[in-house]
Amino acid sequence: MPALADKFALNLKSERLRRKLSQEALATKARLSVSYISMLERRQRTPPLETLECLAKALAVSPTSLLE
């Protein structure tokens, strides 16, 4: 069973691609850096809850959907 951080990284990238957003576009919408988005998707960083909420809002999904 994948770790929660692994699920998050996969779901983040999947949702971003499903919405046809570049990392740059998502970073702009979530007010984060492109390099941080990249690190999240490559499982190099785990976001705090506030960042999880910002990303969910930018992707128009619930925060829990990024963790399922």
C-alpha positions in Angstrom: 0.0 0.0 0.0 1.5 3.4 -1.0 2.3 5.9 1.7 0.1 8.9 2.0 2.8 11.2 0.7 3.1 8.9 -2.4 -0.6 9.0 -3.0 -0.6 12.8 -2.7 2.2 13.2 -5.2 0.4 10.9 -7.7 -2.9 12.6 -7.2 -1.5 16.1 -7.5 0.1 15.4 -10.8 -2.9 13.4 -12.1 -5.3 16.3 -11.2 -3.0 18.9 -12.7 -2.7 16.9 -16.0 -6.4 16.2 -16.1 -7.1 19.9 -16.0 -4.4 20.4 -18.7 -2.4 22.8 -16.4 1.3 23.2 -16.6 3.3 23.2 -13.3 3.7 26.9 -13.9 0.0 27.5 -14.3 -0.8 25.5 -11.1 2.0 27.3 -9.2 0.5 30.7 -10.2 -3.1 29.6 -9.2 -1.9 28.2 -5.9 0.6 31.1 -5.3 3.5 28.7 -5.0 6.8 28.4 -6.9 7.1 26.1 -9.9 10.1 24.4 -8.3 8.0 23.6 -5.2 5.2 22.1 -7.4 7.9 20.0 -9.1 9.3 18.8 -5.8 5.8 17.9 -4.5 5.1 15.8 -7.6 8.5 14.1 -7.4 7.9 13.2 -3.7 10.8 15.4 -2.6 8.6 17.5 -0.3 5.5 16.9 1.7 3.2 19.9 2.0 1.8 21.4 5.2 -2.0 21.4 5.5 -2.3 25.0 4.5 -0.5 24.3 1.2 -2.6 21.2 0.7 -5.7 23.5 0.9 -4.2 26.0 -1.5 -3.5 23.3 -4.0 -6.9 21.7 -3.7 -8.5 25.1 -4.2 -6.4 25.8 -7.3 -7.4 22.5 -8.7 -11.1 22.8 -7.6 -11.0 19.6 -5.7 -11.4 18.7 -2.0 -8.2 18.4 0.0 -9.1 14.8 0.9 -9.3 13.9 -2.8 -5.6 14.6 -3.1 -4.9 12.1 -0.3 -7.1 9.2 -1.4 
